[in-house]
């Protein structure tokens, strides 16, 4: 196990003190990062003590340490999983060859694009969520928000380390650009569409951390298969933190559902809104929106870039070694559902060109399992209501299906029907305005907003009534 240096200005287990050039470069980048954090990180809570976990090692037993931290003083660092001896490339044209320890010259631009795109999502989500603390429904939820934020910041550090270490001046310029772009900025937006969507309320935040962070999980799983070993080791460690982000989202929606059932039982389903809760129809609309914008993050269904990433050994499939026998995928085909003459049919696509869709298949299945767990919760609470995962063809802005209109079941509809019914399928301005009326702060210890139930248990065996955030 590579030793973790916790005394350095940049905690790390990559031997930073032995590489003075890299250390100087990262220490030069660090003040810009802190300036970005102070200006674009959680608004209004920078001086508060927050009960956070901090990575202190990469082993299973001791990788996180809990304690009160002021967020600008969080110990962001660089952590890679332990190297696997004699690791080989697990797929593509270099299958079976020794894993790349340096950047192959012919794949330099491809690899840099992969790293920059992943890196850009990390600060973007912090920017999207920066105002949410002001309307946190409890101190428990505020703490979870800030934990997600600081870990997204650490994930940015992980990617910037790779850019600085392996891409010279180009990498340093890319690292600066990561601090320059802004979520939703019309002149300098973030690279991927979902990371420019505003997150103005906690319902959106919980849906985002359920569905968009779950996209992050599958992208990291694909990059963890990479034949470029430093990227693989970096992403494997990042996955340990990503799990908490999805936990925050899934349990957050579960707690909303529980409270909605309580209000519906007490006042009638039609009176949930009037009594300060979020009705099932609105929850379904927000689910439809955040699932579909997250589905777009996988790119087009047919992609030469995806084929190049796979063929070069840079980005693999989820659980490549365990789930597949053919790791070269030159002869395989994918049965792609397409719309032809107004009806759905299938088209045979070379498997490498369908790698985006292969990963999206796994993502959609995982999201379906989340919805099943929510529905089991509803059943347990005695409600007949159920949530539904919409078709991946619904509400698409990228790929084959973006050229046509579909209903949530995936059936083709006319543009007139889409225009007349989209308000029943997606959040309307009135829905968003209503949700905004519920967003008031509850920053007192042990109290919680009316529209969400308290958690079953707190963080690190602490009760819900614990002081998760000490206001300055």
N, C-alpha and C positions, 0 to 999 in steps of 0.2 A: 504494500500500500504506500503510495507516494505521500510523504509527510506534509501536513498542512501547516503553513506559516501564518499564525494568527496575529503575530506582532507587527507584521508589515503594514504600511499605509494602505496596501491593497491585499487583503488576506487571499491566499492562493495555495494551491498544491501543484503548481507548474514550475517551481524553481525560479520564480521571477527575480530574486535577488542575485542569481547567477547570470542573468542576462541584462546587463546594465542598459543596453540600448533600448530594449523593449520596456524595461522598467521606466526609463525616462520618458518614453513616448506615451505610455499609459498614464503616468503621473502628470504629464502635460495635458492629456485629454480629461483627466479627472475634474479639474475646476469647472470646465465647461459643463460636464455632467451635473455637478452639484448646482450650478446656476440654473440649468434646465430643470432639475428637480424642484428647486425652490420656487421657480416661476410657473411650472406646469404640473407639479405634483399636488397632492391633496390640499385644497384651499382651506385655510383657517385652522389647521391642526399641526403645523410644522413645529410648534413649540411644546406640544403635549407629549407626555410619556404614554407610550402605547405598549401593551403586552404582546410582544412579537416573538416569533421564532427566528433564529439566525443560524445559517449553515456554519458549522464549525469543523466538519469532517465529511467524508463521503461514504463511510461505512454505514451499514444498516442500523446499527445501534445508537450511533452518536452524531448523526449528521445535523441535528437541529438542537439549539439551545434556546430556552424561553426566558424572557425577562423584559423589563421596561426599557424602552429605547425611544429617544426622540428621532423621528424619521430621517432628518438630514444627517444624523450621526450613525445611521444604520451601517453595519459592516458589510457593505457590498464587496463581493470578491469573485475570484475565478476558480472554479472547481471542475475537474474532469474525473470521470470514473477511472478506476484502475485499468491499466492496459491489459488486454488479453494476450498472453504470449502466443506468438506465431499466428496471429489472426490473419485470415485471408479475405479477399473480396468475395462476397457471397452471392453475386449475381452479375448479369451483364456480360459484356465482351471480355472482361478481365476476370471472370469467374475462376476461383481457385488460385489466383496469383496473390503474392503477399500484399496485405493492405497498404495503401498509400500513406506514408508518413510525412511526405512533402507534397506540394501541389503539382500534379502532372501538368506540364506546360500546355499541352493541347486542350486541357479542360479548365484552364485558369478562369476564363470568363464565365463558363457555365457554373463553376463552383462559387465564384464570387457572387453571382446573381442569386444562387440559392441562399447563401448566408445572409446577404443584404436583405432579401425579401423576408426571411424569418426574423432577422434583427429588427426590422422596421415595425413589426407588429407589437413589439414589447413596449417601447415608449408610447406608441399610439394609444394603447388601451389605458395607460396611466392618464394621458391627456383627455381621453373620452370620459373618464370617471372622476376628474379632479374636483368637481363641485358636489359630489354625492354625500360627502361627510356632513355637509350642512343640513341634510334632511335624513340622516340615519335614523331608522326606526328604533334602534337601541344601541347601547355602547358595545354590546356583543357584535352587532352587525357592523358598526363602525370599525371595530378592530379587525374583523374579517376582510373588509374592504381594504384597509391599509396593509394587511398582510399580503393580499393579492398584489397591491401596487408595488410594495418594496421588492417582491419576488420577480415581478415583471422587470423592474430595474436591474435586478441581478442577472436576469436572462439577457438583458441588453449587454451587460458587461461580458457575459460569456461569448456572445457573438463578436463584440468589438475586440476581444482578445484574439480571436481567430483572424479577424481582418488585419490587425496590427502585426501579428506574428507571421502571417503567410502571404501577405499581398502588398507589402512595401508601401510606397507613396499612394498607390491607388487605394489600398486598404485604409490608410490614414484619412484620405479624403472622404471615403465612404463613411467612416466613423464620425467625421464632422457633420456630414449631411444627415446622419441619423438624429442629431441634435437640432438640426435646422428645420426639417419638415415638421408640420403640425397637423394633427387630426382635423379634418374638415376645412382646412385652409384652402380657399379657391385657387391661390397662386402656387402653393407648395404643399399639397396634400400628402397624406400617407399613401403607400404604394397600393394597398389592397382596399377594395371598396368598403367592406364591413367595418374597417378601422377608421373610416371617415364618418360613420353614422353617429349622431349624437346619442349619448346615454344620459338623459335628463332626469330619469326617475329610477327607483329601485326595482321596479318590475322589469325594466329593460336590463338593469345590471344583472339580476338573477338569470334572466334568459340568456344574456351574453355569456356569463360564466358557465352556463349549462351547455350552450350550443357552440359558441364561437371558441371558447377555450377548449371544447372537445375537438374542434378542428385542429387547434394547436397540438393537442395530444397526438392525433394521428399523423400530423405533419412531422412532429418530433420522432414518432415511432418509425416513420419512413426514413428520416435522416439518421436515426440511430443505426440503421442498417448500412449506412454509407461505407464505401470502401476507403474513403478518406478518414483515417482513424481518429485524428483529433476532433473532427466534427461528430463522429459517432460517440466518442467518449463524453463530449460536452453535452450532447442531447440526452444521453442516458441519465446523466445526473439531473438535467432540467426536468425530466419526467417525474422525478420524485416530488418536485414542488408543484407541477401542473395538476396533480391529483387533488390537492387541496382546493384549487381554484374551481374545479368542477364540483367538488363537495359543497362549496359555498353556494353555487348556483342551484344544484339539484335540491339540496335541503331547504334553500330559501323558497323555491317554488312550492315544495312540499308543505312548508309552514304556512304559506299563503293559502294553499288549498284547504288545509285543516281549518284555518280561521274562516274561510268562505263557507265551508260546510256548517260551521257553528252558527254563523250569522243567518244562513239560509234556513237552518232548522228553527232558529228562534223567531225570525221575522218573515220567512217565506223567500224562495229563490228570487222572486221578482223585486224584492225590497233590499237586496244586499247592498246595492250602491247607496240607497237612501240612508243606510245605517253604517256607512263608512267602510265598506268592504269592497273587494274587487270581484265582480261577477264572473261566472264561468265563460260567458261569451267573450269578454274582454281578454281573459287569460288565453283563450284559444287563438284570438287574433294576434296577440303578442308572440305566442309560440310560432304561429305561421310565419310571422315576419322574421324573427331572429333565426329560425331554422333555415329558411330559404336564403337569406343573405349569407349565412355561414356555408351553405352548400355551394354557393358561387366561389368560395375561396379555393376550391380545388381546380378551378380553371375549366377550359373547354373539355368536352367529352373525348374529342380526338385531338391529340396534341403531339406535334413533332418534338417540342421541347421535352415533354414527358418521356418520349422515346429516347431522346439523347441523354437525359438524366439517368435513365435506367441502363442504357447501353454502356455508358461511361463508368458505371459502378458507383455513382454519386448519391443516388436516391433510390431506395428499394421499395419493396412491398412490405406491408405489415406482417411481421413474423415470417419473413422470407424462408428461413431454414426449416421451420416447423411445419409450415402449411403448404409448401410447394415442392414438387419434384423436379420440374423443369426450371432451372435458375437462369437460363439464357433467354428464353421466351422469344426466339426468332421465328418459330413455326406456328405458335399458338394464335388463336383468333378469339375475339370477344363478340358476343351477340349483343349489338347495340340497339336499344329501342329508339326508333325514329318515327317522325310524323311524315307520312307520304299520302298525298291526295286526300287529306282530311281524316286519315285513320292511322292508328299506331301499327307499325310493323317492325321487323328487325333487320339489321344490316350487319354483315360480317366485317369486322374491323381488325387489322393486325394488332395482336395483343400489346406490343410495345406502345403503339399509338393510343391505346386505351388505358394506360397506367393511371391517369387521373381518375378515371371512372372506377378502376379496380379499388383504389384507396377510398373513393367516395362510397362504394358499396359497403365497406367495413364501417365507415362513419355513420351511414344511414342506419345500418343494423344496430349500432351501439346507441344511437339516438332513440330508435324504436324501443330498446330495452329500458331507457330512462322513462319514456312515456308509460310503459307497462308498469314500472315501479310507482309512478304517480297514480295510476289508475288503481293499483292494489291499495294504495293509501286511501283513495276515495272509497273503495269498497269497504275497507276496514272501518272507516268513519261512518258507514251506513248511507252513503250517497249513491244515487243512481247515475250521476253525471260522470262522463268520461272525456278525457282529452284524446286528440287524434293527431298523429304525425302526418303532415301533408305530403303529397307526392313531391319527389325531387324535381318534377317538371313545373310545378307551380311557382309563379312569381320569380322567374329567373331573369337575370340581367346579363349573364355570360353563357356562352355555349349554344348547342343545338336548339335548346328549348326557349332561348331568349327571343327567338324570331316569331314565336307564336304565343297565344294566350291559352292557359289551362286553368281549370278549376282545382280546388285543393285535392280532389281525388285523382288528378292527372288527366282528366278528359279534356280534349280540345274544345274551346269555346270561341265564339266570335268576339271581335273587339267591342261590339256594342254590349254584349252580355258582360264582358269583363268590366267595362266602365260602369254598368248599372249595378254590379254586385260586389265590386272590390271593397266597398265600405263594410260589407258583412263578413269579408274574409281577412281584411287587414286593419290595423288600428287607424281609425279616422282622427281628424283634428279634434273632434269632440271627445273621443276616447282618451286621447293624450291629455287634453285639458282636464278631464275628470281625474285621471291618475295624478296629475300635478296637484290637484286640490288635496290629495291624501298625503302628499310629501311634506310633512312637518317634522321638525327634529324632536327626538326623545333622547336627551343626553343625560338623564338622571339614572343613577345606578339602580338596576333591578326593574326598571320600567320599560314598556314596549308600546309601539303604536298599535292602534286598533285593528289595522288591516292585515296583521301578520301574527301568527302564534309564536310563543317563545320556543327555543330549541329544546329538545329532549335532554341534552346535556351540554355543558360548556366546553371550553377549550382547555386541553391539558388537565383534565379532571377538575377544573374549576366550575363552580356553579354559575348559572345564568346571572345571579346577583353579584358576581365578582366585578371589581372596578377595572374593566378591560382598557379603558382610556382614562387617564388622569388629566382633566382639563387644567391648562395653565392658569 
